[in-house]
Amino acid sequence: MTIDSHQHFWKYDPKRHSWITDTMAVLRRDYLPTHLEPLLQEQGVAGCVAVQADMSEAETEFLLQCAAEHPFIKGVVGWVDLLDQGVGERLEYFVGNPLLKGIRHIVQDEADDRFMLRPDFQAGIARLESLGLAYDILIYPKQLTAAVELVRRFPAQRFVIDHIAKPRISRGVDPWWKKQMQALAAFPNTACKLSGMVTETDGFRWEREDLYPFMDAVLEAFGADRLLFGSDWPVCLLAGSYESVKQVVDSYTGALTGTERQLIMGGNARRWYAL
């Protein structure tokens, strides 16, 4: 069973989605389950995990409603304010819905590269483990050292690195990025998504071979039992179709064993998010 571990839905709103700039015109429209489902069927993908793109509880409610109405959405990674002293109460409210599988904060946009080490943020993270929720780490490479320290402090919390921490693909593998990813992978409670790579290229121009060295690096670091396929649809449309993005991972994993391929293409998502 193939599972897309990372995609988004939204009803486009210029204010709420102000991160969609003039150069991203293709994203300035609604992207809903009815738009994704036929793409999944065409590509033989059995289900997906919907991930927040807006830091609001309304977004979390919206995604959970989408999942309730469309069984192919197997789980939701939502948002609550982890900095709020009342975060425990809000988490308790949302985990009443079994479709909530994880939480994410858009850390990549925080000015402080050590944001994840704030005491109030870590107090929020401390609430997730007992509720069985994963935490998705969305960062740029400059925030990797803080991510390593965060994971070190919470050895029993499941963490998933989104988009292989968004390295500059067109510049080739940065040895420092690779070393930090290895440091993260040294903790067995971390996994990494093979997602979001095509949009980290200059001018959104890429060939499959540009991505392979990065996948080699994270495969070496995390192993096949801690890598998850994700499309990052519809954001991926800036640089390629759903089919072309999936084919990159399909072609790469074609050289692995059948068991390794099954883990990356779905087994790990089911396990890491308790789908």
C-alpha positions as CSV (number, residue, x, y, z in Angstrom):
1,M,0.0,0.0,0.0
2,T,1.5,3.3,-1.1
3,I,1.0,6.3,1.2
4,D,1.8,9.9,0.3
5,S,3.1,11.1,3.7
6,H,3.0,14.8,2.9
7,Q,0.5,17.0,1.0
8,H,-1.8,20.0,1.6
9,F,-5.3,21.2,1.1
10,W,-6.6,24.7,1.2
11,K,-9.3,27.1,0.2
12,Y,-7.2,29.9,-1.2
13,D,-7.3,33.2,0.7
14,P,-4.9,36.0,-0.2
15,K,-4.4,37.1,3.4
16,R,-4.2,33.7,5.0
17,H,-1.9,32.4,2.2
18,S,0.3,35.5,1.9
19,W,3.3,33.2,1.6
20,I,2.1,32.4,-2.0
21,T,3.9,35.1,-3.9
22,D,3.5,36.4,-7.4
23,T,6.0,33.8,-8.7
24,M,3.7,31.1,-7.3
25,A,0.5,31.9,-9.3
26,V,-0.3,28.2,-9.9
27,L,-1.0,27.9,-6.2
28,R,-3.5,30.8,-6.0
29,R,-6.6,28.6,-6.2
30,D,-8.4,26.0,-4.1
31,Y,-6.7,22.6,-3.7
32,L,-9.2,20.2,-2.2
33,P,-9.5,16.4,-1.8
34,T,-11.6,16.1,-4.9
35,H,-8.6,17.5,-6.9
36,L,-6.1,15.1,-5.4
37,E,-8.0,11.9,-5.3
38,P,-7.9,11.2,-9.1
39,L,-4.2,11.9,-9.1
40,L,-3.6,9.3,-6.3
41,Q,-5.7,6.8,-8.2
42,E,-3.8,7.3,-11.4
43,Q,-0.5,6.8,-9.5
44,G,-1.6,3.8,-7.5
45,V,-1.4,5.7,-4.2
46,A,-3.9,4.3,-1.6
47,G,-3.9,7.2,0.8
48,C,-2.2,10.3,2.1
49,V,-1.4,12.4,5.2
50,A,-2.7,16.0,5.0
51,V,-0.3,18.5,6.6
52,Q,-1.1,22.0,7.8
53,A,0.0,25.0,5.7
54,D,-1.5,27.7,7.9
55,M,-0.8,28.2,11.6
56,S,-4.4,28.2,12.9
57,E,-6.7,25.9,14.7
58,A,-9.2,26.6,11.9
59,E,-6.8,24.9,9.5
60,T,-6.6,21.9,11.8
61,E,-10.4,21.7,12.0
62,F,-10.6,22.0,8.2
63,L,-8.1,19.2,7.5
64,L,-9.8,16.9,10.0
65,Q,-13.1,17.6,8.3
66,C,-11.6,16.8,4.9
67,A,-10.3,13.5,6.4
68,A,-13.7,12.6,7.9
69,E,-15.3,13.1,4.5
70,H,-12.7,11.4,2.3
71,P,-11.4,8.0,3.6
72,F,-8.3,8.2,1.4
73,I,-6.9,10.8,3.8
74,K,-5.5,8.5,6.4
75,G,-4.3,11.1,8.9
76,V,-3.7,14.8,9.6
77,V,-0.7,16.7,10.8
78,G,-2.3,19.8,12.2
79,W,-1.3,22.9,14.2
80,V,-1.9,24.1,17.7
81,D,-0.1,26.9,19.5
82,L,2.7,25.0,21.2
83,L,3.9,28.2,22.9
84,D,0.6,28.8,24.7
85,Q,0.3,27.8,28.4
86,G,-3.1,26.2,27.6
87,V,-1.7,24.0,24.9
88,G,-2.4,20.8,26.9
89,E,-6.1,21.6,26.9
90,R,-6.1,22.3,23.1
91,L,-4.3,19.1,22.4
92,E,-6.7,17.1,24.5
93,Y,-9.5,18.6,22.5
94,F,-8.0,17.7,19.1
95,V,-6.8,14.2,20.0
96,G,-10.4,13.3,20.6
97,N,-10.4,12.9,16.9
98,P,-8.4,9.8,16.0
99,L,-7.5,11.2,12.6
100,L,-5.1,13.7,14.2
101,K,-1.7,12.0,13.9
102,G,0.8,14.8,14.4
103,I,1.5,18.5,14.9
104,R,3.7,21.0,13.0
105,H,4.9,24.5,13.4
106,I,6.3,26.5,10.5
107,V,9.7,26.9,12.1
108,Q,11.4,27.7,8.9
109,D,9.8,31.2,9.0
110,E,10.9,32.0,12.5
111,A,13.6,34.7,12.7
112,D,15.4,33.0,15.6
113,D,17.3,30.0,14.3
114,R,17.2,28.5,17.8
115,F,13.4,29.0,18.1
116,M,12.9,25.3,18.8
117,L,15.0,25.6,22.0
118,R,12.7,28.1,23.6
119,P,11.4,26.8,26.9
120,D,7.8,27.6,26.0
121,F,8.1,25.7,22.7
122,Q,9.7,22.8,24.4
123,A,7.0,22.7,27.0
124,G,4.5,22.3,24.1
125,I,6.6,19.5,22.6
126,A,6.7,17.7,25.9
127,R,2.9,17.3,25.7
128,L,2.9,15.4,22.5
129,E,4.5,12.1,23.5
130,S,1.9,11.1,26.0
131,L,-0.9,11.8,23.4
132,G,0.8,9.6,20.8
133,L,1.4,12.5,18.4
134,A,4.3,12.8,16.0
135,Y,6.0,16.2,15.5
136,D,7.0,17.3,12.0
137,I,10.1,19.5,11.8
138,L,9.9,22.0,9.0
139,I,13.2,23.9,8.8
140,Y,16.0,25.2,6.7
141,P,19.6,23.9,7.0
142,K,20.6,26.9,9.2
143,Q,18.2,25.5,11.8
144,L,19.5,22.0,11.9
145,T,21.8,22.4,14.9
146,A,18.7,23.4,17.0
147,A,16.8,20.5,15.6
148,V,19.6,18.1,16.7
149,E,19.4,19.5,20.2
150,L,15.6,19.4,20.3
151,V,15.6,15.7,19.4
152,R,18.3,15.0,21.9
153,R,16.1,16.5,24.7
154,F,13.1,14.3,23.8
155,P,14.3,10.8,23.1
156,A,10.9,9.2,23.3
157,Q,9.1,11.7,21.0
158,R,8.6,10.7,17.4
159,F,10.0,13.4,15.0
160,V,9.7,13.6,11.2
161,I,12.0,15.8,9.2
162,D,10.1,17.4,6.4
163,H,11.6,17.9,2.9
164,I,15.1,16.6,4.0
165,A,15.5,20.0,5.8
166,K,15.3,21.9,2.5
167,P,18.9,22.0,1.3
168,R,19.8,24.0,-1.8
169,I,19.5,21.2,-4.3
170,S,21.1,23.0,-7.3
171,R,24.3,23.6,-5.4
172,G,25.0,20.0,-4.8
173,V,25.3,18.2,-1.5
174,D,26.6,20.4,1.3
175,P,28.9,18.4,3.5
176,W,27.7,20.4,6.6
177,W,24.0,19.6,5.8
178,K,24.9,15.9,5.4
179,K,26.8,15.9,8.7
180,Q,23.8,17.5,10.5
181,M,21.4,15.0,8.9
182,Q,23.6,12.2,10.1
183,A,23.5,13.7,13.6
184,L,19.7,13.7,13.5
185,A,19.6,10.2,12.2
186,A,21.7,9.0,15.1
187,F,18.6,9.3,17.2
188,P,16.2,6.4,16.5
189,N,13.1,8.5,17.2
190,T,13.7,10.5,14.0
191,A,12.5,9.8,10.4
192,C,12.8,11.9,7.2
193,K,10.5,12.6,4.3
194,L,11.7,12.3,0.7
195,S,9.6,15.3,-0.2
196,G,9.8,18.9,-1.2
197,M,13.1,18.5,-3.1
198,V,12.0,19.7,-6.5
199,T,11.0,23.1,-5.2
200,E,14.4,23.7,-3.6
201,T,16.0,24.0,-7.0
202,D,17.1,27.2,-8.8
203,G,14.3,28.4,-11.0
204,F,12.5,25.1,-10.3
205,R,14.6,23.4,-12.9
206,W,15.8,19.9,-12.2
207,E,16.6,16.4,-13.4
208,R,16.2,13.2,-11.5
209,E,19.9,12.8,-11.2
210,D,20.1,16.2,-9.4
211,L,18.1,14.6,-6.5
212,Y,19.7,11.2,-6.3
213,P,22.8,12.4,-4.3
214,F,20.5,13.9,-1.6
215,M,18.5,10.7,-1.4
216,D,21.7,8.8,-1.2
217,A,22.7,10.9,1.8
218,V,19.5,10.5,3.8
219,L,19.3,6.8,2.9
220,E,22.8,6.3,4.3
221,A,21.9,8.3,7.4
222,F,18.4,7.1,8.2
223,G,18.2,3.7,6.4
224,A,15.2,2.5,4.5
225,D,13.2,1.9,7.6
226,R,13.0,5.7,8.5
227,L,12.4,7.3,5.1
228,L,8.9,8.3,3.9
229,F,7.7,9.2,0.4
230,G,5.9,12.5,0.2
231,S,4.7,14.5,-2.8
232,D,4.3,18.0,-1.2
233,W,1.3,18.5,-3.5
234,P,0.2,21.0,-4.5
235,V,3.4,23.0,-3.7
236,C,5.3,20.6,-5.9
237,L,3.3,21.9,-8.9
238,L,5.7,24.9,-9.0
239,A,8.4,22.5,-10.3
240,G,6.6,19.4,-11.6
241,S,3.5,17.3,-11.8
242,Y,2.4,14.9,-9.1
243,E,3.4,12.1,-11.4
244,S,6.9,13.4,-12.1
245,V,7.6,13.9,-8.4
246,K,6.4,10.4,-7.5
247,Q,8.4,8.9,-10.4
248,V,11.6,10.4,-8.9
249,V,11.2,8.3,-5.7
250,D,9.8,5.4,-7.7
251,S,12.9,5.3,-9.9
252,Y,15.3,5.8,-6.9
253,T,13.7,3.0,-4.8
254,G,13.6,0.7,-7.8
255,A,17.3,-0.1,-7.1
256,L,16.4,-1.2,-3.5
257,T,15.0,-4.4,-2.2
258,G,11.3,-5.0,-2.3
259,T,11.0,-4.7,1.4
260,E,13.0,-1.4,1.5
261,R,10.8,0.0,-1.3
262,Q,7.6,-1.0,0.5
263,L,8.8,0.7,3.7
264,I,9.7,4.0,2.0
265,M,6.6,4.1,-0.2
266,G,4.1,3.4,2.6
267,G,5.1,1.1,5.4
268,N,7.0,3.8,7.3
269,A,4.2,6.4,7.0
270,R,1.8,3.9,8.5
271,R,4.1,3.1,11.4
272,W,5.4,6.6,12.1
273,Y,1.9,8.2,12.1
274,A,0.1,5.2,13.5
275,L,-2.3,5.2,10.5
